[in-house]
């Protein structure tokens, strides 16, 4: 395994600093202003910072083809608005801005990483991602121990101590988004555990990731994480990592360990037992009941106004389901566009994983590049799952994180282009890097 870290230059430091602005910008630094307004300000600040870094590093912009997918919603929006010309308002213009913003995030992230990083220094990217992970853990620990104090409120407007115990969201406001964020790292460190010698550190970080997801009290987070764990078995077999059986054994051991700890420590699971009891009584808890009502409204209105989207969309109705939200707001065209987006992202990242594994086996790319491609792919799988109960792809902060993931996949494709050309030539495998997989 290659362990050499290439020293970072000033431009690379600036590029990596964009990740910290993404995850840790104190969005709510004016506590008296509405959270929604401050969230919009972060969108602008993030774009402005990316623009400043681009000029400061004299980076030429390159448009990756995958970034154009973020413009697809414009098709649904414009086709919907044609039926609402008499009611056209500033709201419609603001809606059109978001997909354009997301397109530019991917454009800037992709251009910056392609210009200043390559397959040779993905180790530096990994080190930065590790720091991002550690800081998120620190924020969550502070939220749990100190509670809803003003200094922490500038990072997240959500109350930590509500309902059953606490739900620490970190800097991503909604706990399901926190789970979405940690699913990336769960995949990241699982690869370390199975394919490197740093097993103790990897196990420790995996346990911390699972603990954060467990403490989130997010039912979606639990189900998505379980599904991703099973999918990991399929992916490892597809990529021929030779760890599928190990993953199955690990899943079973984890289930037994968690059950044992819950029983031994007497952990309070009222939020789960209450949910089960209500289901048995033919009732629903608060959040599930709310989503049921939203689903009924979205289906009724979306199918009634399948060509234009529901007029109720202008009245501030919230649908906590991306699929139904697009149906509700933009009709069937909206639903089709959203499903097309997540499908393209999924297969694009999957193809990247397959290419990276082939190149890694031939010794043309570093382990860290393969690891990053797999973690990004898991995120592109997680996003459509979490979209059933939220908006990870175009919601606040998580939308920018999703743009970073897609940009990273594009960067990996770009960084491995020369390696793809070389891979067509006869060569021997890099035994030092592939021994762990093939041994």
C-alpha positions in Angstrom: 0.0 0.0 0.0 1.4 3.4 -0.9 1.6 5.6 2.1 3.5 8.6 0.7 1.8 12.0 1.2 2.7 14.7 -1.3 3.1 18.0 0.5 0.2 20.4 -0.3 0.8 23.7 -2.0 -1.2 26.9 -1.4 -3.6 26.2 -4.2 -4.4 22.7 -2.9 -4.9 24.1 0.6 -7.4 26.6 -0.8 -9.3 23.9 -2.8 -9.6 21.6 0.3 -10.7 24.6 2.4 -14.0 24.6 0.3 -14.9 21.3 2.0 -14.8 23.0 5.4 -16.9 26.0 4.2 -19.4 23.4 2.9 -19.6 21.5 6.2 -18.8 24.0 8.9 -19.9 27.5 7.8 -21.8 29.0 10.8 -25.0 29.4 8.8 -27.1 30.8 11.6 -24.7 33.4 12.9 -27.6 35.8 13.1 -29.9 33.9 15.4 -32.7 36.4 15.0 -33.1 35.8 11.3 -35.3 33.0 9.9 -33.3 29.8 9.3 -34.6 29.5 5.7 -33.1 33.0 5.0 -29.8 32.0 6.5 -29.7 28.8 4.6 -30.2 30.7 1.3 -27.3 33.0 2.4 -25.0 29.9 2.8 -25.9 28.9 -0.8 -24.6 32.3 -2.0 -21.6 32.3 0.3 -20.6 28.8 -0.8 -20.8 29.9 -4.5 -18.9 33.1 -3.8 -16.2 31.2 -1.9 -15.8 28.7 -4.8 -15.5 31.6 -7.2 -12.9 33.3 -5.1 -10.8 30.1 -4.8 -11.1 29.6 -8.5 -9.7 33.1 -9.3 -7.1 32.8 -6.5 -5.8 29.5 -7.9 -6.1 30.7 -11.5 -8.2 27.6 -12.3 -9.7 27.2 -15.7 -13.3 26.0 -15.6 -14.2 22.7 -17.3 -17.8 21.5 -17.5 -18.1 17.8 -16.7 -20.9 16.1 -18.7 -22.4 14.8 -15.4 -23.0 18.4 -14.2 -25.5 18.9 -17.0 -27.8 16.4 -15.3 -28.4 19.0 -12.6 -30.1 21.2 -15.3 -32.7 18.5 -16.1 -35.1 19.8 -13.5 -35.3 23.1 -15.5 -37.1 21.1 -18.2 -39.8 20.0 -15.8 -40.0 23.4 -14.1 -40.3 25.4 -17.4 -42.9 22.9 -18.8 -44.9 23.3 -15.6 -44.7 27.0 -15.5 -46.1 27.3 -19.0 -49.4 26.3 -17.6 -49.2 28.9 -14.8 -48.2 32.0 -16.7 -51.1 34.1 -15.3 -49.9 33.2 -11.8 -46.2 33.6 -12.5 -44.4 35.2 -9.5 -41.0 35.8 -8.1 -41.3 32.4 -6.4 -41.0 30.7 -9.8 -37.8 32.6 -10.6 -36.3 31.6 -7.2 -37.2 28.0 -7.9 -35.3 28.1 -11.3 -32.2 29.4 -9.5 -31.6 26.3 -7.4 -30.7 23.7 -10.2 -28.5 26.4 -11.8 -26.7 26.8 -8.4 -26.2 23.1 -8.0 -24.8 22.9 -11.6 -22.3 25.6 -10.7 -21.3 23.8 -7.5 -20.4 20.7 -9.5 -18.7 22.8 -12.1 -16.4 24.6 -9.5 -15.7 21.5 -7.4 -14.8 19.5 -10.5 -12.7 22.1 -12.0 -10.8 22.8 -8.8 -10.0 19.2 -8.0 -9.1 18.3 -11.6 -6.7 21.3 -11.9 -4.9 20.8 -8.6 -5.2 17.1 -7.7 -4.6 13.8 -9.5 -4.5 10.1 -8.8 -1.0 10.7 -7.2 -2.3 12.8 -4.3 -5.7 11.4 -3.5 -4.1 10.5 -0.2 -4.2 14.2 0.7 -7.9 14.3 -0.1 -8.4 11.3 2.2 -6.6 13.1 5.0 -8.9 16.1 4.6 -12.0 13.9 4.5 -10.8 12.3 7.8 -10.6 15.7 9.4 -14.1 16.6 8.2 -15.3 13.4 9.8 -13.5 14.0 13.2 -14.9 17.6 13.4 -18.4 16.4 12.7 -18.0 13.9 15.6 -16.8 16.8 17.9 -19.8 18.9 17.0 -22.2 16.0 17.7 -20.5 15.3 21.1 -20.8 19.0 22.0 -24.4 19.0 21.1 -25.2 16.0 23.2 -23.2 17.2 26.2 -23.9 21.0 26.1 -27.4 20.9 24.6 -29.0 23.8 22.7 -26.6 26.6 23.6 -26.3 29.7 21.3 -22.7 29.0 20.2 -23.8 25.6 18.8 -27.0 27.0 17.4 -25.1 28.9 14.8 -24.2 25.6 13.3 -27.6 24.0 13.4 -31.0 25.6 14.1 -32.6 22.2 15.1 -33.2 21.5 18.8 -31.1 18.6 20.1 -33.2 17.8 23.2 -36.7 17.1 21.9 -39.1 14.1 22.2 -37.3 11.0 23.3 -33.9 11.9 24.6 -31.7 13.8 22.1 -31.2 13.9 18.4 -27.9 15.5 17.6 -27.9 16.6 13.9 -24.3 17.8 13.7 -24.1 20.6 11.2 -26.6 19.1 8.7 -29.7 20.2 10.7 -31.9 17.1 9.9 -30.8 13.8 11.4 -31.6 11.8 8.3 -29.1 14.0 6.4 -26.6 13.3 9.2 -27.1 9.6 8.5 -26.7 10.2 4.8 -23.4 12.0 5.5 -22.1 9.2 7.7 -23.1 6.5 5.2 -20.4 7.9 3.0 -17.8 7.4 5.8 -19.2 4.1 6.8 -18.4 2.8 3.3 -15.1 4.7 3.4 -13.8 3.0 6.6 -15.3 -0.4 5.7 -13.0 -0.5 2.7 -10.1 0.4 5.0 -11.1 -2.4 7.4 -11.2 -5.1 4.7 -8.4 -4.0 2.4 -5.7 -2.5 4.6 -3.7 -3.4 7.7 -5.2 -0.5 9.7 -8.0 -2.6 11.1 -8.1 -1.3 14.7 -8.5 2.3 13.6 -11.0 1.4 10.9 -13.1 -0.6 13.4 -13.1 2.3 15.8 -14.3 4.8 13.2 -16.9 2.3 11.9 -18.3 1.9 15.4 -18.4 5.7 15.8 -20.3 6.1 12.5 -22.8 3.4 13.5 -23.2 5.0 17.0 -24.0 8.4 15.4 -26.6 6.8 13.1 -28.1 4.9 16.1 -28.3 8.0 18.3 -30.0 9.9 15.4 -33.3 8.2 16.1 -33.9 8.3 12.4 -36.0 5.4 11.1 -35.0 6.2 7.6 -31.3 6.3 8.7 -31.7 2.8 10.2 -33.3 1.3 7.2 -31.0 3.0 4.7 -27.9 1.8 6.6 -29.2 -1.8 6.8 -29.9 -1.7 3.0 -26.5 -0.2 2.2 -24.8 -2.9 4.3 -26.5 -5.6 2.2 -25.8 -3.8 -1.0 -22.1 -3.7 0.0 -22.1 -7.5 -0.3 -23.4 -7.3 -3.9 -20.9 -4.5 -4.7 -17.9 -6.4 -3.3 -18.9 -9.4 -5.4 -19.4 -7.3 -8.5 -16.0 -5.6 -8.0 -14.4 -9.0 -7.1 -13.0 -7.7 -3.8 -13.3 -11.2 -2.3 -14.8 -9.9 0.9 -18.5 -10.7 0.4 -18.5 -13.5 3.0 -16.6 -11.4 5.4 -19.2 -8.6 5.1 -22.0 -11.0 5.8 -20.3 -12.4 8.9 -19.6 -8.8 10.0 -23.2 -7.8 9.6 -24.4 -10.8 11.7 -21.8 -10.1 14.4 -22.8 -6.4 14.4 -26.5 -7.3 14.9 -25.7 -9.6 17.8 -23.3 -7.1 19.4 -25.8 -4.2 19.1 -28.6 -6.3 20.6 -26.4 -7.5 23.4 -25.3 -3.9 24.3 -28.9 -2.7 24.2 -30.0 -5.4 26.6 -26.9 -5.2 28.9 -26.8 -1.4 29.1 -30.6 -1.0 29.2 -30.6 1.6 26.5 -33.9 3.5 26.2 -35.6 2.6 23.0 -39.0 4.3 23.7 -39.0 6.0 20.3 -38.9 2.5 18.6 -41.2 0.6 21.0 -43.7 3.4 20.8 -43.6 3.3 17.0 -44.2 -0.5 17.0 -47.0 -0.3 19.6 -48.8 2.4 17.5 -48.4 0.3 14.4 -50.0 -2.7 16.2 -52.9 -0.5 17.2 -53.4 0.7 13.7 -52.0 4.1 14.5 -49.0 6.2 13.4 -46.5 8.3 15.3 -46.2 12.0 14.6 -43.6 12.1 11.8 -45.0 9.0 10.1 -48.6 10.4 10.3 -47.4 13.7 8.8 -45.7 12.0 5.9 -48.8 9.9 5.3 -50.8 13.0 4.9 -48.2 14.6 2.7 -48.2 11.5 0.5 -51.9 11.5 0.1 -51.9 15.2 -0.8 -49.0 14.8 -3.2 -50.5 11.9 -5.0 -53.9 13.4 -5.3 -52.7 16.8 -6.4 -49.8 15.5 -8.5 -52.0 13.1 -10.5 -54.8 15.6 -10.9 -52.5 18.3 -12.2 -50.1 15.9 -13.8 -49.3 18.3 -16.6 -48.7 21.5 -14.6 -48.1 20.6 -10.9 -50.4 21.5 -8.1 -51.5 25.1 -7.5 -51.0 24.3 -3.7 -47.2 24.4 -4.3 -47.5 28.2 -4.3 -49.0 28.1 -0.9 -46.0 26.7 0.9 -47.0 23.1 1.2 -44.0 20.9 2.2 -43.7 17.3 0.9 -40.9 15.4 2.7 -40.4 13.0 -0.1 -38.3 14.1 -3.2 -40.1 11.9 -5.6 -43.6 13.1 -4.5 -42.4 16.6 -4.1 -41.3 16.7 -7.8 -44.7 15.1 -8.8 -46.6 17.6 -6.6 -44.8 20.7 -7.9 -44.1 19.8 -11.5 -46.4 17.0 -12.4 -45.4 13.7 -14.0 -42.6 15.4 -15.9 -41.1 16.4 -12.6 -41.2 12.8 -11.2 -39.7 11.4 -14.4 -36.9 14.0 -14.3 -36.0 13.3 -10.7 -36.0 9.5 -11.2 -33.8 10.0 -14.3 -31.4 12.1 -12.3 -30.8 9.6 -9.5 -30.6 6.7 -11.9 -27.9 8.4 -14.0 -25.9 9.4 -10.9 -26.1 5.8 -9.7 -24.9 4.1 -12.9 -22.3 6.8 -13.6 -20.7 6.2 -10.2 -21.0 2.4 -10.5 -19.2 2.5 -13.8 -16.5 4.6 -12.2 -16.1 2.0 -9.4 -15.8 -0.8 -12.0 -13.2 1.1 -14.0 -11.2 2.0 -10.8 -11.1 -1.6 -9.6 -9.8 -2.8 -13.0 -7.1 -0.1 -13.1 -6.2 -0.8 -9.5 -5.7 -4.4 -10.2 -3.3 -3.5 -13.0 -1.4 -1.1 -10.7 -2.3 2.1 -12.5 -4.2 3.9 -9.7 -3.7 4.3 -5.9 -5.8 2.5 -3.3 -7.2 5.8 -2.1 -8.6 6.5 -5.5 -10.5 3.2 -5.5 -11.6 3.8 -1.9 -13.0 7.2 -2.8 -14.8 5.9 -5.9 -16.6 3.2 -3.8 -17.6 5.6 -1.0 -19.0 8.1 -3.6 -20.9 5.3 -5.2 -22.5 4.3 -1.9 -23.6 7.9 -1.5 -25.2 7.9 -4.9 -27.1 4.8 -3.8 -28.0 6.4 -0.4 -29.3 9.6 -1.9 -32.4 8.1 -3.7 -33.1 6.0 -0.6 -33.2 9.0 1.7 -35.2 10.9 -0.9 -38.2 8.8 0.1 -38.4 10.8 3.4 -36.5 13.9 2.6 -34.6 16.0 0.1 -30.9 15.1 0.3 -30.2 16.0 -3.3 -31.6 19.5 -3.4 -32.2 20.3 0.3 -30.0 22.7 2.3 -26.3 21.8 2.9 -26.9 18.2 1.9 -27.5 19.4 -1.6 -24.0 20.9 -1.7 -22.6 17.7 -0.2 -24.3 15.7 -3.0 -22.8 18.1 -5.6 -19.4 17.4 -4.1 -19.9 13.7 -4.3 -20.9 13.9 -8.0 -18.0 16.3 -8.7 -15.6 13.8 -7.0 -16.9 11.0 -9.2 -16.2 13.2 -12.2 -12.8 14.1 -10.9 -11.9 10.4 -10.5 -13.0 9.7 -14.0 -10.8 12.6 -15.2 -7.8 11.6 -13.0 -7.9 8.0 -14.4 -8.1 8.8 -18.1 -4.4 8.3 -18.7 -4.5 5.2 -16.6 -7.3 3.8 -18.8 -5.1 4.3 -21.9 -2.2 2.6 -20.2 -4.4 -0.3 -19.0 -4.9 -1.4 -22.6 -1.2 -2.3 -22.8 0.2 -5.6 -21.5 1.3 -5.1 -17.9 1.9 -6.9 -14.6 -0.2 -6.3 -11.5 1.0 -4.0 -8.7 1.5 -6.8 -6.2 2.1 -4.5 -3.3 -1.2 -2.9 -3.7 -3.3 -5.9 -4.8 -1.9 -8.5 -2.4 -4.6 -7.8 0.1 -7.4 -8.2 -2.4 -6.1 -11.1 -4.4 -4.3 -12.9 -1.6 
